[in-house]
Every structure is written in C-alpha cells, then in structure tokens.
C-alpha cells in the first residue's frame, strides 16, 4: 500500500490477530473481540468507529483491500459487506456447478446470494413472500421462484431441497461449529438461520 492508493475496507478494522480463530482466518470469531467498521469501541477504549459517517478511519493493514482502478467504487461497496457475507458461506460449503441453493428473501443479502450462487453454476431457488420479486429474482440469476405464502408451492419444492441440505449444508455447518471455541460455538449456533420448506428445515 502507498499514499494516494485507492483501497477498500469491509466490516472489520481490527482483531487480536493471535487467537486460534484469527490465525485460521475467522476473525469474526475473534476470542478477544474484533473491532467493526461501525458501531464498535476501538481497542484503545476511548473512541468509537463510525464507518461511512467518518471523515477519517484507522484500519489495521490486515483488513485493508486493494481496489483496482477499473472497478467502480459504488459497485464494489456492496461486495465488502453483503457480498462477503454471502460469498463466504457459499464457498465454505463448497457450492459449485450442479449444487442446489435456496435463498430466503431478495433483500440486501439475498440479491447478492442469488448472483453469486448462480455465478458458481448452482441451481438457485428464490424463496419469497412477495410475488413482485419474481421477475427480479430471475433477472439476477435464480432458476426457480417459490412463493412462501403458497403452501402447495412449498410442498412441491421442499423434498429435493431437504435431501440436499442433509447431504451438503448440514454436514459442513456442524463440522465448522465443532472447531470453534465454546463461547463462539454457542453464538454461532444461535445465529444460524432456519427456513422451513414443508415439515422440516432445510437450514438450521
């Protein structure tokens, strides 16, 4: 990095860097406590981070990313938050060509999840309670759209997605949680999302 270079910052500006989670590249499970880009006390305990509302920001170099000159900053910004939030788990569980992925909701995270999963070659199903989201879902790369208010549609979509969850997503999630320190493992379990299709969840 050099003075005047364009750089980008995601959700974190610091972590201890020495605990087992940090050394494994899972700074979001830092056992000492990470510092977020916004709404977090700085390690000195005297200042607060304000993210995009700041005139200046102090970031550990480990969390600074190079922003290529040919990449539009406005287009890159969503990749640093919603993008990495969805990219990381998709890569972690090995989503690739032929995988089946269900995305709940077409909001800030959902639209990125659909685009990324489709770019990996996965067969993507969008789950939404808003029929008006169908056209956008397909435009972003979704192959199927399931209206969650329609019980018949849920029943028809549920079986293949539940079978895939048992084989793929569930195994990876439990293996990852088992390696976490106890305090973080409990927090990880509480944060997992539950989405019901038919009589049992496809994700817990």
N, C-alpha and C positions, 0 to 999 in steps of 0.2 A: 504494500500500500504506500501511496505517496500523496503529498499535499496536492489538492485540486482534483484528485481522482474521484469518479462517481462510485459510490458504494451504497449498499442496501443493508438494512437491519430488520430482522424478523421480530419474533415475540419476546426474545430474551436478550439481555445485555450483559449478563454475568451469571456465574455459578461458582461453586467452590473449586471445581476442576480436579479435585483429589479423591472424592469418594468413589465407590465402586460403580455407581450409576453414571457419574460423569465420565469416568475412564472408559465405560462401554459405549459412550456416545449418547446416553439417555439423560441429558442434563435436565430434562423436565421432571425427573425423579431425584434430583439432587437431594442428598440426605441432610445437607446443611441448610439448603434453601436457595433457590435460584432468584434472580432479580429480573422481573419482567420489564418490557419496554415502557409500560404504562401502569400506573397504579401500584407501584411497589416501592418500599423503602430501599434506598441504596445501602450497600454494605457498610457505609460509614454511620448509618443510623440517623443521619442529620437531614438528608434530602430525599425527595420523592421523585420518581420518574413520571413524566407526563407525555411520553410518546410523541405523536404528531403535533401536540399542542406546545411543544418545547421550541425555544429559539436555538438551543444548543443541547447536545446529548453526549454522554460519556458511555462508551461501549468497550468492553473487553475485546481485543482483536480477534479472539476465537469466534466471536459472534458477528463479525463484520464480513459482508459478502461483496465480491466484485460485481458491479453492474455494467455489463457490456455496453459500449457506446451505441450499438444498433438496437438496443432494447428500450422500448418506450417506458419511462418510469411509471406512468399511470397504469400501463398494462402489467408491469412487473409487481406493483404493490400488492395485488390480491394473492400472488403466489407466495408472498412472505408470511401470510397468516392462514387464510382459508386453504391456500394451495398446499403448504407443507402439512397442515393438519389432516388433510385427506390423502395426500401423496404417501406420507409415512406409513400409515396402517395398510394401505393397498400394497405397497412394496413389501412390508413386513410379513404379510400372509401369503405373498407370492402370486398376486393376481397377474395373469398373463393371458395370452390368446387361448380362448376356449373356456376361461373361468366364467362363472356366473355371479354377478354382483347386483344386489338390491340396494338402492339409495332411498332413504326416507326423507322426503321434503326437498324442494327445489329452492332453497334459500342461499345464503352466502356460502355455506359449506357444501350443500347439495349440488349446486351447479358446477362447482369445481370437481367434486367426486365423480359426477357423470362424465365430464370432459376427460378427466384423467383415466378413469377405468376404461372408457371407450378407446382412448388412445393406446392403451395397453393391449387392445384386442379382445377385451372381455365382452360378454353379452350382458348388457346393462338393463335392469328393470327399474323404472322410477315409481316410487310409492308416494302418492299424494292424495289429500282430501279435496284438492281444488282441480276440477276438470279443466279450468282455464290454463293450467300449467302444462297440459299435454303437448301442445304444439312446440313450446319452448324446450321441453324435455327431449323431444325428437330432434329438434334443431341442434341441441348440444351433444347429441350422440346416443341417447337412450334408444334401445331397440323395442322395449315394451313399456307400457304405462298402465299402472293398476290404481284405480280409484279406491282408496281405502274405506270410503263410506259404502261401497258396494260389496256386501258380504259374499255374493256369488263370485265376483272377480277375485276376492281374496282367497276363497277356497280353491279356485282353479290355479292360482299362481303359487299357492303355499307348498304343495308337495315337492316339486323339484327344488325349490329354494331351501326347504328344510333339509333335504337329503344332502345338498351341497354344504350347508352350514355344519352338519355333523362331521363331514369328511375334512373340511378345509379350515373354516374360520375358527370353530371351537377349539380344535387341537392347537392351533398357533397361539390363540389367546391364552389358554391355560398354561402352555409352556412358557410364554413370556412372563405371566404373572408369577409363576413359581420361582423365577430367578430374582424377583425383586426383594429388597429388604422388607421386613414385615410391615412396617408403618406405611410404606409406599404401596405394598401389595394390597393392603386393605383399601387404600384410597383409590387404587386402580380398579378394584372390583366394584366400588360404589359408582364410579364414573362410567362404567360400560353401559351401552345403550341397549334398550330392549325394544324390539319391533315385532309385533305379532302378525303372523300370517296363518290363519286357521287356528288350530288348537294349541300350538306350541311356538316359542320364539325362534326366529332364525338367528338372532344375535342376542347375547345376554351381556 
